[in-house]
Amino acid sequence: GDSVTQMEGPVTLSEEAFLTINCTYTATGYPSLFWYVQYPGEGLQLLLKATKADDKGSNKGFEATYRKETTSFHLEKGSVQVSDSAVYFCALSTTSGTYKYIFGTGTRLKVLA
Amino acid sequence: EAQVTQNPRYLITVTGKKLTVTCSQNMNHEYMSWYRQDPGLGLRQIYYSMNVEVTDKGDVPEGYKVSRKEKRNFPLILESPSPNQTSLYFCASSPLTGTSGKKETQYFGPGTRLLVL
């Protein structure tokens, strides 16, 4: 079945460091891909998305490119801030006859000043 | 303000005592869904609904029921809660677009933390 695999955390970085969080997926058809962010004590909110191959989603300095050939959607940011500390979830929405969302296990990011 | 609301936010109950967690959205979204979040497991989908009176199982539906009698509401029912249902629960909604009903961005509620003793 469809699945999402993302790198385990926690990831600890110094402020202004470069961030990469890896995400790979298994899916039939052409799913849409998402990154959601969860700040402490809150629900999830969309960070960025891509709906077809080679699309690049971007928001708040974060970027991710939908790579069908490597089935990946890695999240990157050139210079992280303390305020980016949160849990990041990679997700896909299925297109193969069901209407589910599949989430990864989440990656906790901690940015130190 | 566009939002998804859940009630209650915190709940402590005992094994076997039926409970309902309510979810309501004011964005006229067709698609609604329930998730549970557990450490190391991420979010797992319990049930979803494509529209009124249309519901289907997600990946972990055992022990849960849902109903969709109105477009804005999607309550989660635990008929006989057990300790393994202790978790953080999220409701979410999204619009459907196009003739194929493609799903768009989900909007999440603030979460309900449930403890079953």
Contacts between the chains, C-beta under 8 A, distances in Angstrom:
chain1	res1	chain2	res2	distance
A	32	B	102	7.4
A	32	B	103	7.0
A	34	B	105	7.2
A	34	B	106	8.0
A	36	B	108	7.9
A	42	B	110	6.7
A	42	B	111	7.7
A	43	B	4	7.8
A	43	B	90	5.8
A	43	B	108	3.8
A	43	B	109	5.6
A	43	B	110	5.0
A	43	B	111	5.4
A	44	B	43	7.5
A	44	B	90	6.9
A	44	B	92	7.8
A	44	B	106	7.8
A	44	B	108	4.5
A	45	B	108	6.8
A	46	B	105	4.7
A	46	B	106	7.3
A	49	B	105	6.3
A	51	B	102	8.0
A	89	B	42	6.4
A	89	B	43	6.6
A	91	B	43	7.8
A	93	B	103	4.6
A	95	B	102	7.8
A	98	B	56	7.5
A	99	B	31	7.2
A	99	B	48	6.3
A	99	B	50	5.9
A	99	B	56	7.1
A	99	B	101	7.3
A	99	B	103	6.5
A	100	B	45	5.6
A	100	B	48	6.8
A	100	B	58	5.9
A	100	B	59	7.2
A	101	B	33	6.8
A	101	B	45	5.8
A	101	B	48	7.9
A	101	B	103	7.4
A	101	B	106	6.8
A	102	B	45	7.6
A	102	B	59	7.9
A	103	B	35	7.6
A	103	B	42	4.8
A	103	B	43	4.0
A	103	B	44	7.3
A	103	B	45	7.9
A	104	B	42	5.5
A	105	B	40	6.3
A	105	B	41	6.2
A	105	B	42	3.9
A	106	B	42	5.0
A	106	B	43	7.8
